[in-house]
Amino acid sequence: MRLAQRVEELPAYLFAEISRNIAEKRAQGVDVISFAIGDPDLPTPDHIIDALTKSARDPANHRYPESEGLLELREAMAGWYKRRFGVELDPQHEILPLIGSKEGIGHIALCFIERGDVALVPDPGYPVYAVGTALAGGEPYYVPLTEENEFLPDLDAVPEQIARRAKVLWLNYPNNPTGAVADRDFFERAVAFARQYDIAILHDGPYSEVAFDGYRPTSFLQADGARDAGIEFHSLSKTYNMTGWRIGMAAGNATVIDALMRVKSNLDSGIPQAIQRMAIAAFEGSQDCIDEHNRIYQGRRDRLVGALTKLGLRIRPPLASLYLWVRVPEDTTSVQFATRLLDEVGVVVTPGIGYGPSGEGYVRLSLTIPDERLEEGVRRMESLAGGWAQ
Ligand SMILES: *Cc1c(COP(=O)(O)O)cnc(C)c1O
């Protein structure tokens, strides 16, 4: 048989490789501590699980769901947008539930990208933006996010002929992997750029509720003109510790939502209804869990930033997201640094190069690790101290 070239050309999924390395070390008997993967360690709150157990026994939830999701769910999502961001959305035309936001982020390329089209993607960035583009036959163009520019893309630096070929601009704030945040003013500049070149903006915002020091992240849809320019992806994964249940949404421009709905209705049959009931409970129930989780993450952030700074590494404490983006010592690559930590002390961090060429020089540490494992990880890194300065 002959596989399609698009499959042959797929890059190895970064985390698959990391998992393999970890498995190898564990097989050798090493007690590996992983700061690599952004997957909340805390359980899904009880009141959300209760909605699942209740609806699991209802035969109405045993049949094919509708692709566009329960109207009640779309109304709950619209209600949340209104309460949280003051953004009014029409649940019939401006919201589409997704089987986790990654699913929609991958499929949306089919709505815009034809052979030879360009997608502007952040570098470093979540790998799915570029991979979805490539699977649809297009070309990702990497827009660097640099520390000098607060990890925001310099849209004026995108070459004119690239901007003309581009169909979409991907943005992601609070940002994975850099932890950077964006304000309304930045989003409005992006809208102006998108209007100039007739580009759709696709904003990925799964970390809008993971924030510290009282900071409240902005929704792209709060920007003037956002609804004409594009959509925002959102997820319950990081907000309510629901990565395993697979549910998220797209919200905003009705034409884009309709296009994504048409693609999806031909490929999947929606989200299991009992899980849709969990999402309704999450959006409409008490939001106290969000502050509780953030307090825990903030404590871990402070502990790690303090320890790593003492060890001579340079970090800016993030205001949001689940990640520390740490500069590695001069004369070391991100892979060398990560390899050394794994080989010498059994600690896993993600090399920045895995998120794109501009990720070189950094490693990413996730805050989704239980406190006692974090402490042990810190102790082990301290045992290497002095070692990595030279
Ligand atoms: C975790 C993550 C997602 C995916 O979330 P799901 O809804 O679980 O698919 C999307 N984008 C970014 C940047 C993420 O870090």
The ligand as an SDF file (V2000), in Angstrom:
LIG
                    3D

 15 15  0  0  0  0  0  0  0  0999 V2000
   -4.6200   22.5420   25.7470 C   0  0  0  0  0  0  0  0  0  0  0  0
   -4.6860   23.4000   24.5290 C   0  0  0  0  0  0  0  0  0  0  0  0
   -5.7130   23.2600   23.5900 C   0  0  0  0  0  0  0  0  0  0  0  0
   -6.6030   22.0410   23.4830 C   0  0  0  0  0  0  0  0  0  0  0  0
   -7.5450   21.8990   24.3500 O   0  0  0  0  0  0  0  0  0  0  0  0
   -8.6600   20.7900   24.1860 P   0  0  0  0  0  0  0  0  0  0  0  0
   -9.9080   21.5740   24.2820 O   0  0  0  0  0  0  0  0  0  0  0  0
   -8.4200   19.8480   25.3110 O   0  0  0  0  0  0  0  0  0  0  0  0
   -8.5390   20.1140   22.8600 O   0  0  0  0  0  0  0  0  0  0  0  0
   -5.7800   24.1580   22.5470 C   0  0  0  0  0  0  0  0  0  0  0  0
   -4.8800   25.1290   22.4130 N   0  0  0  0  0  0  0  0  0  0  0  0
   -3.8770   25.2860   23.2610 C   0  0  0  0  0  0  0  0  0  0  0  0
   -2.9140   26.3830   23.0500 C   0  0  0  0  0  0  0  0  0  0  0  0
   -3.7360   24.4200   24.3460 C   0  0  0  0  0  0  0  0  0  0  0  0
   -2.6830   24.5590   25.1660 O   0  0  0  0  0  0  0  0  0  0  0  0
  1  2  1  0
  2  3  1  0
  2 14  2  0
  3  4  1  0
  3 10  2  0
  4  5  1  0
  5  6  1  0
  6  7  2  0
  6  8  1  0
  6  9  1  0
 10 11  1  0
 11 12  2  0
 12 13  1  0
 12 14  1  0
 14 15  1  0
M  END
$$$$
